[in-house]
Amino acid sequence: TCHKQQLSVVTSDMNVRFVGQQGAGRAFSAGGDLKMFYEGRSSDDSCLEVVYRMYWLCYHIHTYKKTTVALVNGLVMGGGAAMVAPLKFAVVTEKTVFATPEASVGLHTDCSFSYIHSRLPGYLGEYLALTGARLNAKEMIAAGLATHFVHSEKLEDLEKQLLNLNTGDESAVRAVIEEFSTDVQLDQESILNKLSTIDKCFSAETVEEILKALDSEVSVDGNQWIAPVLKSMRRSSPTGLKITLRSVREGRKQSLQECLKKEFGLTMNILRSVITGDVYEGIRALSIDKDNAPKWSPATVEEVKNEDIDRVFEPFTSGHELQVPSDDSNRWSGKHEHTVYAKSSQ
């Protein structure tokens, strides 16, 4: 993906006509930052500057003025997905897999996804955020998380054609992509054909009520897909689930800037173990020991206190919150080096 400093350079370089992004290897992102968080668990705010830069980049991606194209031919999860979904053109293939599984390891649906998920059809966003469910390329397009489907064997030729364009004109870029793209239809068994049941269950007010609604629907004919959903949620961090649901719900009424500021604070408060160390236990079980047997604290959603969740959502003090403008018409210059976090690390 594009490096943060590279984005700043190409923004001001008039010779750059459009910006393309492509994942390294088989993935845009698939949890690589989690190990970094784990390694810094005993250091005071060791990851703070990295997290700040991550949200700095998220704002740039959403508000970028030049034509942007992502070519996605593998896993696109979490922060990597945030580099794809907001782009003008997001090209996916039969190998593309999307997910936002952060709540399952005690984190939250981050990197602007409380904004993105809360704007998906119905309560699909809550479903994706709380279950970490995967979508294929066809489903991404149907949900508005990607724009075009191109078979993987054509992707290299598409990339060459795009690089040979001598214009960044949006219509010209679209015309090239459409030469290679194929119209796709949802598979009959797609989860997006279950939206009425998803809305019925995931519109419930609390995580406890969502689980109860799923329990009551699982035995209904045609709802076999709910059993693995319940299993996944019950294995996830109870605290992560509650933080995530509240964040997505708040996101429905928040601007992009408000979502990013909130998510930055949530990420730092979670990494600071303000109410629990679940995030480190989740990363340990998933990526370090790989025993897939996390011991959550608290162990159940019923034990997670609302007042503790309130503490995680407390805003940062003035001067330490994420600095983004309130007016998108004047795109932020993104000078991270002028923030308190850059100064504190020098």
C-alpha positions in Angstrom: 0.0 0.0 0.0 1.0 3.6 -0.4 3.3 4.9 2.4 2.1 7.9 4.3 4.9 10.2 3.2 4.5 9.1 -0.4 0.9 10.2 -0.2 2.0 13.7 0.9 4.5 13.9 -2.0 2.0 12.8 -4.7 -0.6 15.1 -3.4 1.5 18.2 -4.2 3.2 16.7 -7.3 1.3 17.9 -10.4 3.0 15.3 -12.5 1.3 12.5 -10.6 -2.0 11.9 -12.4 -3.5 9.1 -10.3 -2.4 6.8 -7.4 -2.6 3.0 -7.5 -2.3 0.7 -4.6 -1.5 -3.0 -4.6 -0.8 -5.4 -1.7 2.5 -7.0 -1.1 2.3 -10.8 -1.6 -1.1 -12.3 -1.0 -2.6 -9.6 1.2 -3.2 -5.9 1.7 -3.3 -6.5 5.4 -4.0 -9.5 7.6 -3.1 -8.6 11.1 0.6 -7.8 10.9 0.3 -4.8 13.2 -1.0 -7.1 16.0 2.4 -8.6 16.7 3.9 -5.1 16.9 1.2 -4.1 19.5 2.0 -7.3 21.5 5.7 -6.6 21.5 5.1 -3.1 22.9 2.7 -4.2 25.6 5.0 -3.6 28.5 6.3 -0.2 27.2 4.4 3.0 28.0 2.6 4.1 24.8 5.3 2.5 22.6 2.8 2.2 19.7 1.3 5.6 20.1 3.0 7.3 17.2 2.4 4.3 14.9 -1.3 4.5 15.8 -1.4 8.2 15.2 0.2 7.8 11.8 -2.3 5.0 10.9 -5.3 7.3 11.6 -3.5 10.2 9.8 -3.3 7.9 6.8 -7.0 6.9 7.1 -8.1 10.5 6.8 -5.9 11.0 3.7 -7.3 7.9 2.0 -10.9 9.1 2.6 -10.4 12.7 1.4 -7.8 12.2 -1.3 -8.4 14.4 -4.3 -6.5 12.5 -7.0 -8.0 9.5 -8.7 -7.2 6.4 -6.7 -7.2 2.7 -7.7 -6.7 -0.4 -5.6 -5.9 -3.8 -7.1 -6.8 -6.5 -4.6 -6.0 -10.1 -5.3 -6.0 -11.7 -1.8 -6.8 -11.0 1.8 -7.9 -7.5 2.7 -8.6 -7.2 6.4 -8.7 -4.5 9.1 -6.3 -1.6 8.3 -5.7 -3.0 4.8 -9.4 -2.9 4.1 -9.4 0.7 5.1 -7.0 1.4 2.3 -9.4 -0.1 -0.2 -13.0 0.6 0.7 -12.9 4.4 0.4 -11.1 4.5 -2.9 -12.7 5.7 -6.1 -11.9 2.4 -7.8 -11.4 -0.9 -5.9 -10.8 -3.8 -8.2 -11.2 -7.3 -6.7 -10.7 -10.9 -8.0 -12.0 -14.4 -7.3 -9.1 -14.6 -4.7 -10.2 -11.6 -2.7 -11.4 -12.1 0.9 -12.6 -9.2 3.1 -13.1 -9.2 6.9 -12.9 -6.9 9.9 -12.2 -9.4 12.8 -10.7 -7.0 15.3 -13.3 -7.4 18.0 -12.5 -11.1 18.2 -9.1 -10.4 19.6 -10.2 -7.7 22.1 -9.6 -4.7 19.8 -12.5 -2.9 17.9 -13.5 -2.3 14.4 -10.9 0.5 13.7 -9.3 2.5 10.9 -12.5 4.3 9.9 -14.7 1.2 9.9 -17.1 2.6 12.5 -17.8 5.1 9.7 -17.8 2.6 6.8 -19.7 -0.2 8.5 -22.4 2.1 9.9 -23.2 3.2 6.3 -23.6 -0.3 4.8 -27.1 -1.6 4.0 -29.3 -2.2 7.0 -27.3 -3.7 9.9 -24.8 -5.5 7.7 -22.1 -3.4 9.3 -22.9 -4.6 12.8 -22.9 -8.2 11.5 -19.5 -7.8 9.9 -18.0 -5.9 12.9 -19.2 -8.3 15.6 -18.7 -11.6 13.8 -15.5 -11.0 11.7 -17.4 -12.7 8.9 -15.7 -12.9 5.5 -17.0 -11.6 2.3 -15.9 -12.6 -1.2 -15.4 -10.3 -4.1 -19.0 -10.5 -5.4 -20.3 -9.7 -1.9 -17.8 -6.8 -1.5 -19.2 -5.3 -4.8 -22.8 -5.8 -3.8 -22.2 -4.1 -0.4 -20.3 -1.2 -2.0 -16.9 -2.1 -0.5 -15.4 -2.6 -4.0 -16.3 -1.4 -7.4 -15.1 -3.8 -10.1 -14.5 -7.6 -10.5 -11.5 -8.6 -12.7 -10.3 -12.2 -13.0 -6.9 -12.6 -11.4 -5.2 -13.7 -14.7 -6.1 -10.3 -16.2 -4.9 -8.2 -13.3 -1.3 -7.8 -14.5 -2.5 -6.6 -17.9 -4.9 -4.2 -16.2 -2.1 -2.8 -14.1 0.1 -2.3 -17.2 -2.7 -0.5 -19.0 -3.3 1.8 -16.0 0.4 2.6 -15.7 0.5 3.5 -19.4 -2.3 6.0 -19.1 -1.1 9.6 -19.6 -4.1 11.0 -17.7 -5.6 10.7 -14.2 -9.0 11.6 -15.6 -11.6 9.6 -13.7 -13.6 8.6 -16.7 -10.5 7.5 -18.6 -9.4 5.3 -15.6 -12.9 3.8 -15.4 -12.9 3.0 -19.1 -9.6 1.0 -18.8 -10.9 -0.9 -15.8 -14.2 -1.7 -17.5 -12.3 -3.2 -20.4 -11.1 -5.9 -18.1 -14.0 -6.1 -15.6 -16.8 -8.6 -15.5 -20.4 -8.2 -14.2 -21.0 -10.5 -11.2 -24.0 -11.8 -9.4 -24.3 -12.9 -5.8 -24.2 -16.7 -5.2 -27.5 -18.1 -4.0 -26.0 -19.0 -0.6 -24.5 -15.6 -0.1 -24.9 -14.1 3.4 -26.2 -10.9 1.6 -29.3 -12.9 0.8 -29.9 -13.2 4.5 -30.1 -9.5 5.2 -33.7 -9.6 6.6 -32.6 -12.0 9.3 -29.4 -10.0 9.9 -31.4 -6.8 10.3 -33.8 -8.6 12.7 -31.0 -9.8 14.9 -28.3 -7.2 14.7 -30.6 -4.2 15.1 -31.0 -5.3 18.8 -29.7 -2.7 21.3 -27.1 -4.7 23.1 -24.7 -7.6 22.4 -26.7 -9.7 24.9 -29.9 -9.0 23.0 -28.2 -9.8 19.6 -27.0 -13.1 20.9 -30.5 -13.9 22.2 -32.1 -13.0 18.9 -29.6 -15.2 17.0 -30.3 -18.1 19.5 -34.1 -17.8 18.7 -33.5 -17.8 14.9 -30.9 -20.6 14.6 -33.5 -23.3 14.6 -35.6 -21.7 11.9 -35.4 -23.5 8.5 -32.7 -21.9 6.3 -30.9 -20.4 9.2 -28.1 -23.0 9.5 -25.6 -20.2 8.8 -26.3 -18.7 12.3 -24.7 -21.6 14.2 -21.1 -20.7 13.2 -21.9 -17.0 13.7 -22.9 -17.7 17.3 -19.8 -19.8 17.9 -17.6 -17.1 16.6 -19.2 -14.4 18.7 -19.0 -16.5 21.9 -15.3 -17.1 21.3 -14.6 -13.4 20.9 -13.6 -10.9 23.6 -16.8 -9.8 25.4 -15.3 -6.4 26.0 -14.2 -6.1 22.3 -17.7 -7.0 21.2 -19.3 -4.3 23.4 -16.8 -1.6 22.4 -17.3 -2.5 18.8 -21.1 -2.4 18.8 -21.2 1.0 20.6 -18.6 2.4 18.2 -20.5 1.3 15.1 -23.8 2.6 16.5 -22.2 6.0 17.3 -20.7 6.0 13.9 -24.2 6.1 12.3 -24.5 9.7 13.6 -20.9 10.8 13.4 -18.9 12.4 10.6 -15.7 10.8 9.3 -13.6 13.1 11.5 -15.6 12.3 14.6 -15.3 8.6 13.9 -11.6 8.8 13.4 -11.0 10.8 16.5 -13.1 8.4 18.5 -11.4 5.3 17.1 -7.9 6.8 17.7 -8.9 7.2 21.4 -10.4 3.8 21.6 -7.3 2.1 20.1 -5.0 3.9 22.5 -7.2 3.2 25.6 -7.4 -0.5 24.6 -3.6 -0.7 24.1 -3.2 1.0 27.5 -5.4 -1.7 29.1 -7.6 0.9 30.6 -10.2 -1.7 31.7 -8.7 -5.1 30.5 -5.7 -6.6 28.8 -7.9 -8.7 26.5 -6.2 -7.3 23.4 -2.9 -8.8 24.4 -4.5 -12.1 25.4 -6.3 -12.2 22.1 -3.1 -11.5 20.1 -1.2 -14.1 22.1 -3.8 -16.8 21.4 -4.1 -15.9 17.7 -0.6 -14.9 16.6 2.0 -15.7 19.3 1.2 -19.1 20.9 -1.5 -19.8 18.4 -3.4 -22.0 20.8 -6.7 -20.3 19.9 -7.7 -20.5 23.5 -7.9 -17.0 24.9 -8.9 -16.4 28.5 -11.0 -13.2 28.5 -11.4 -10.8 31.5 -14.3 -10.5 32.0 -15.2 -13.9 30.6 -18.8 -13.1 29.5 -20.7 -10.2 28.0 -23.0 -10.1 31.0 -20.0 -9.3 33.2 -18.8 -6.3 31.2 -19.9 -3.2 33.0 -21.3 -0.3 31.1 -19.3 2.2 33.2 -16.1 0.4 32.1 -17.1 0.8 28.5 -17.7 4.5 29.2 -14.1 4.8 30.4 -12.7 3.4 27.1 -14.8 6.0 25.2 -13.5 9.0 27.2 -12.0 11.5 24.8 -8.3 12.4 24.9 -7.3 15.7 26.5 -7.0 18.8 24.2 -3.8 18.7 22.2 -3.5 14.9 22.3 -6.5 13.9 20.3 -6.2 13.1 16.6 -5.8 16.4 14.6 -8.0 16.4 11.5 -9.9 19.4 10.0 -13.6 19.8 10.3 -14.0 21.0 6.7 -13.2 18.4 3.9 -13.1 21.1 1.2 -9.7 22.2 2.5 -7.8 19.0 2.6 -5.5 18.6 5.5 -1.8 18.9 4.8 -1.1 15.9 7.1 2.1 17.2 8.7 2.4 14.5 11.3 5.8 15.8 12.3 4.1 18.9 13.8 2.0 16.9 16.3 2.8 16.3 19.9 3.4 12.6 19.2 6.2 13.2 16.7 7.8 15.6 19.1 7.6 13.2 22.0 9.5 10.5 20.1 12.4 12.7 19.0 
